């Protein structure tokens, strides 16, 4: 199983900043120690050409050239620096490489970061600079156009299963009029962002939602996906922030519930032999160890499925 990382490229954050930048390197180190069969590769950055599949020229230039306004930087949540721009491009690059690996192997591949679903075409938001899943989806559609003799070229059908606790508003907006991409978001109804966008299937959950209700909502979402769409590639945003110990999540899903969630998504994809790309999305535990525990469990389950279904 291949996984891509970019934790060598970090941005300098002010003392007390609430984004847990250190979790990426810690996750990679633990995976290397405990799951050596996962093949780690450093993510390469995408360039402006790839970013243009989703983002506007003005916004790309502002990030890459360092001309973001103070207001734009506040909305993103990160101060601009060359490291911030480099990390953003490599975070997208990790998801692109994972998508290529998943399609080539017909199984699963992962980005140890990614899931930056609050990034819109013309702006970043909520710790998200560029929308890695949207760029990777559009790029895979360009690289894997489906051809059939005596019929027109057909677009690769892509599903986004977004289980970060915050609605994937940027992703929903980007694909709002795109029938080749199905967006499913299961999220906290009262959580960020205040102004939600419209996904193909949105399921908002009340604060304090526990395992049974959460897993029932996931079943409802997957049933909608099943009825309305036939994906050929799945992007899974495996956010750790629905967990009961997350300080920004406001839900109360246990360790067992999070693992049941992951198994259900992998079951759904692998029963249909649909390649799956996993990104880690959010995770902001009061104790960083709780976030890492959730993420390690997700990788442990993913590796089990990869070993079972690998070609």
C-alpha positions as CSV (number, residue, x, y, z in Angstrom):
1,X,0.0,0.0,0.0
2,X,1.4,3.4,-1.0
3,X,1.2,6.5,1.1
4,X,2.5,10.0,0.4
5,X,3.7,12.6,2.8
6,X,5.0,16.2,2.8
7,X,5.7,16.8,6.5
8,X,9.2,17.9,5.8
9,X,7.7,21.1,4.4
10,X,6.2,22.9,7.4
11,X,5.1,26.5,8.0
12,X,6.1,28.6,10.9
13,X,3.1,29.2,13.1
14,X,2.7,31.7,16.0
15,X,3.0,30.4,19.5
16,X,-0.4,29.0,20.6
17,X,-1.7,28.5,17.1
18,X,-4.5,25.9,17.2
19,X,-3.5,23.9,14.1
20,X,-1.5,20.8,15.2
21,X,1.2,20.9,12.5
22,X,3.3,18.3,14.3
23,X,0.7,15.6,13.8
24,X,1.8,14.8,10.2
25,X,5.4,13.9,11.1
26,X,4.3,12.0,14.2
27,X,1.8,10.0,12.1
28,X,4.4,9.1,9.5
29,X,7.0,8.1,12.1
30,X,4.5,5.8,13.8
31,X,3.3,4.2,10.6
32,X,6.9,3.5,9.6
33,X,7.5,1.8,13.0
34,X,4.2,-0.1,13.3
35,X,3.2,-0.8,9.7
36,X,6.3,-1.2,7.6
37,X,4.4,-2.7,4.7
38,X,3.1,0.7,3.9
39,X,5.4,2.1,1.3
40,X,6.1,5.8,2.1
41,X,7.0,8.3,-0.6
42,X,7.6,12.0,-0.4
43,X,4.9,13.9,-2.3
44,X,5.9,16.1,-5.2
45,X,4.4,19.5,-5.7
46,X,1.8,20.3,-8.3
47,X,2.3,23.3,-10.5
48,X,0.0,26.1,-11.6
49,X,-1.2,24.1,-14.6
50,X,-2.7,21.5,-12.4
51,X,-4.1,24.0,-9.9
52,X,-5.8,25.9,-12.8
53,X,-8.1,22.9,-13.2
54,X,-9.9,24.2,-10.1
55,X,-8.6,27.5,-8.9
56,X,-8.5,31.0,-10.5
57,X,-5.4,32.6,-11.8
58,X,-5.5,35.5,-9.4
59,X,-5.8,33.3,-6.4
60,X,-3.0,30.9,-7.5
61,X,-0.7,33.8,-8.2
62,X,-1.4,35.3,-4.8
63,X,-0.5,32.1,-3.0
64,X,2.6,31.3,-5.1
65,X,3.9,34.8,-5.3
66,X,3.1,35.8,-1.7
67,X,0.6,38.6,-2.4
68,X,-2.3,37.3,-0.3
69,X,-3.9,40.1,1.6
70,X,-4.0,40.1,5.4
71,X,-7.8,39.3,5.2
72,X,-7.1,36.4,2.9
73,X,-4.5,35.0,5.2
74,X,-6.8,35.3,8.2
75,X,-9.5,33.4,6.3
76,X,-7.1,30.6,5.5
77,X,-5.8,30.6,9.1
78,X,-2.1,30.6,8.1
79,X,0.3,33.4,7.6
80,X,1.9,33.4,4.2
81,X,5.5,32.2,3.8
82,X,7.4,30.3,1.1
83,X,6.9,27.2,3.2
84,X,3.2,27.7,3.3
85,X,3.0,27.8,-0.5
86,X,5.3,24.8,-0.9
87,X,3.4,22.8,1.6
88,X,0.1,23.6,-0.1
89,X,1.4,22.5,-3.5
90,X,2.8,19.3,-2.0
91,X,-0.4,18.5,-0.1
92,X,-2.2,18.6,-3.4
93,X,0.6,16.6,-5.0
94,X,0.3,13.8,-2.4
95,X,-3.4,13.3,-3.3
96,X,-2.7,13.4,-7.0
97,X,0.0,10.7,-6.6
98,X,-2.3,8.6,-4.3
99,X,-5.0,8.8,-7.0
100,X,-2.7,7.6,-9.7
101,X,-1.5,4.8,-7.5
102,X,-5.0,3.8,-6.6
103,X,-6.2,3.7,-10.2
104,X,-3.1,1.9,-11.3
105,X,-3.3,-0.8,-8.6
106,X,-7.1,-0.9,-8.6
107,X,-7.1,-0.8,-4.8
108,X,-6.2,1.9,-2.2
109,X,-3.6,4.6,-1.7
110,X,-3.3,7.5,0.8
111,X,-2.1,10.9,1.5
112,X,-0.9,11.4,5.1
113,X,-2.3,15.0,4.8
114,X,-4.8,16.4,2.4
115,X,-8.6,16.7,2.6
116,X,-8.4,20.5,2.3
117,X,-12.1,20.8,1.4
118,X,-12.7,24.4,2.5
119,X,-10.7,25.8,-0.3
120,X,-12.9,27.4,-3.0
121,X,-11.8,28.3,-6.6
122,X,-11.0,31.8,-5.7
123,X,-10.0,31.7,-2.0
124,X,-8.8,29.5,0.8
125,X,-10.5,29.0,4.2
126,X,-10.3,27.0,7.4
127,X,-6.7,25.9,7.2
128,X,-7.2,24.9,3.5
129,X,-5.2,26.7,0.8
130,X,-5.8,24.6,-2.4
131,X,-8.5,21.9,-2.7
132,X,-6.4,18.8,-3.1
133,X,-9.3,16.4,-3.8
134,X,-10.9,18.6,-6.4
135,X,-7.6,19.1,-8.3
136,X,-6.8,15.4,-8.1
137,X,-10.3,14.5,-9.3
138,X,-10.2,16.8,-12.3
139,X,-6.7,15.7,-13.2
140,X,-7.6,12.0,-13.0
141,X,-10.6,12.7,-15.3
142,X,-8.2,14.3,-17.7
143,X,-5.7,11.5,-17.5
144,X,-8.2,8.6,-17.5
145,X,-10.9,9.6,-20.0
146,X,-13.0,6.5,-20.7
147,X,-13.0,5.4,-24.3
148,X,-15.3,2.9,-25.9
149,X,-15.4,1.9,-29.6
150,X,-18.1,3.7,-31.6
151,X,-19.1,5.9,-28.7
152,X,-18.1,9.3,-27.5
153,X,-15.4,9.9,-24.9
154,X,-16.8,9.5,-21.4
155,X,-15.7,11.3,-18.2
156,X,-14.3,9.2,-15.3
157,X,-17.0,9.1,-12.6
158,X,-15.7,10.3,-9.2
159,X,-17.3,10.2,-5.7
160,X,-16.2,12.2,-2.7
161,X,-17.1,10.6,0.6
162,X,-16.4,13.5,3.1
163,X,-16.5,12.4,6.7
164,X,-14.6,15.3,8.2
165,X,-16.8,16.8,10.9
166,X,-17.0,20.1,8.9
167,X,-18.9,20.4,5.7
168,X,-16.8,20.2,2.6
169,X,-18.1,23.6,1.3
170,X,-15.3,24.3,-1.1
171,X,-15.6,20.9,-2.7
172,X,-19.4,21.2,-2.9
173,X,-19.1,24.6,-4.6
174,X,-16.5,23.4,-7.1
175,X,-18.6,20.4,-8.3
176,X,-22.0,22.0,-7.9
177,X,-22.8,21.7,-11.6
178,X,-20.6,18.7,-12.4
179,X,-22.7,15.6,-12.9
180,X,-19.5,13.5,-13.2
181,X,-18.6,14.0,-9.5
182,X,-20.9,13.1,-6.6
183,X,-20.2,14.8,-3.3
184,X,-21.4,13.3,0.0
185,X,-20.8,15.2,3.2
186,X,-21.7,13.9,6.7
187,X,-20.9,16.7,9.2
188,X,-21.9,18.7,12.2
189,X,-24.9,20.8,11.3
190,X,-23.9,23.7,13.6
191,X,-20.2,23.5,13.1
192,X,-18.0,25.5,10.7
193,X,-18.6,26.7,8.1
194,X,-21.6,28.8,9.1
195,X,-22.7,29.3,5.5
196,X,-23.0,25.8,4.0
197,X,-22.8,25.0,0.3
198,X,-25.0,22.3,-1.3
199,X,-23.4,18.9,-1.8
200,X,-25.1,16.2,-3.8
201,X,-25.9,14.6,-0.4
202,X,-25.6,16.6,2.8
203,X,-26.3,15.0,6.2
204,X,-26.0,17.4,9.1
205,X,-25.7,16.0,12.6
206,X,-26.6,17.6,16.0
207,X,-23.9,18.4,18.5
208,X,-23.1,15.5,20.8
209,X,-24.1,12.9,18.1
210,X,-22.9,9.4,19.2
211,X,-22.0,6.2,17.5
212,X,-25.4,4.7,16.6
213,X,-26.8,7.9,15.1
214,X,-23.5,8.7,13.3
215,X,-23.3,5.3,11.7
216,X,-26.9,5.4,10.7
217,X,-26.3,8.7,9.0
218,X,-23.4,7.2,7.1
219,X,-25.6,4.4,5.9
220,X,-28.1,6.9,4.7
221,X,-25.5,8.7,2.8
222,X,-24.0,5.6,1.2
223,X,-27.5,4.5,0.2
224,X,-28.0,7.8,-1.6
225,X,-24.7,7.4,-3.3
226,X,-25.6,3.9,-4.3
227,X,-29.0,4.9,-5.7
228,X,-27.8,7.9,-7.7
229,X,-24.3,7.3,-8.9
230,X,-21.8,4.7,-10.1
231,X,-18.3,5.8,-9.2
232,X,-15.1,4.6,-10.8
233,X,-12.9,6.3,-8.2
234,X,-13.6,7.3,-4.6
235,X,-11.9,10.0,-2.5
236,X,-12.4,9.3,1.2
237,X,-11.8,12.2,3.6
238,X,-11.2,10.2,6.8
239,X,-11.4,13.1,9.3
240,X,-10.5,12.3,12.9
241,X,-12.5,15.2,14.1
242,X,-15.9,13.5,14.7
243,X,-14.2,11.8,17.6
244,X,-15.4,12.5,21.1
245,X,-12.0,13.9,22.1
246,X,-11.7,16.5,19.3
247,X,-11.8,20.1,20.5
248,X,-13.3,21.4,17.3
249,X,-15.6,18.5,16.4
250,X,-18.6,18.9,18.8
251,X,-19.7,15.3,18.1
252,X,-19.1,12.3,20.4
253,X,-18.1,9.3,18.3
254,X,-16.0,6.7,20.2
255,X,-12.9,4.9,19.0
256,X,-15.1,1.9,18.2
257,X,-17.5,4.1,16.2
258,X,-14.7,5.7,14.2
259,X,-13.3,2.3,13.3
260,X,-16.8,1.0,12.3
261,X,-17.1,4.1,10.1
262,X,-13.8,3.3,8.3
263,X,-14.7,-0.3,7.8
264,X,-18.0,0.6,6.3
265,X,-16.5,3.0,3.8
266,X,-13.8,0.5,2.8
267,X,-16.5,-2.3,2.6
268,X,-18.6,-0.1,0.3
269,X,-15.8,0.7,-2.1
270,X,-14.1,-2.7,-2.1
271,X,-17.3,-4.7,-2.6
272,X,-17.7,-2.7,-5.8
273,X,-14.0,-2.9,-6.7
274,X,-13.8,0.9,-6.9
275,X,-10.2,2.3,-6.3
276,X,-10.1,4.5,-3.2
277,X,-7.9,7.5,-2.3
278,X,-7.7,8.3,1.4
279,X,-6.8,11.7,2.9
280,X,-6.6,12.5,6.6
281,X,-8.5,15.8,6.6
282,X,-9.1,17.3,10.1
283,X,-8.2,16.2,13.6
284,X,-7.7,18.6,16.5
285,X,-7.8,16.5,19.7
286,X,-7.5,18.1,23.1
287,X,-4.6,15.6,23.4
288,X,-2.8,15.1,20.1
289,X,-2.5,11.4,21.1
290,X,-6.2,10.9,20.6
291,X,-6.0,12.2,17.0
292,X,-3.0,10.1,16.3
293,X,-4.8,7.0,17.7
294,X,-7.8,7.6,15.4
295,X,-5.6,8.1,12.4
296,X,-3.5,5.0,13.2
297,X,-6.6,2.9,13.5
298,X,-7.8,4.2,10.1
299,X,-4.5,3.2,8.5
300,X,-4.5,-0.2,10.2
301,X,-8.0,-0.9,8.8
302,X,-7.0,0.4,5.4
303,X,-4.0,-1.8,5.3
304,X,-6.1,-4.8,6.2
305,X,-8.4,-4.1,3.2
306,X,-5.5,-3.5,0.9
307,X,-3.9,-6.8,1.9
308,X,-7.2,-8.6,1.4
309,X,-8.0,-7.1,-2.0
310,X,-4.7,-6.2,-3.6
311,X,-4.3,-7.5,-7.2
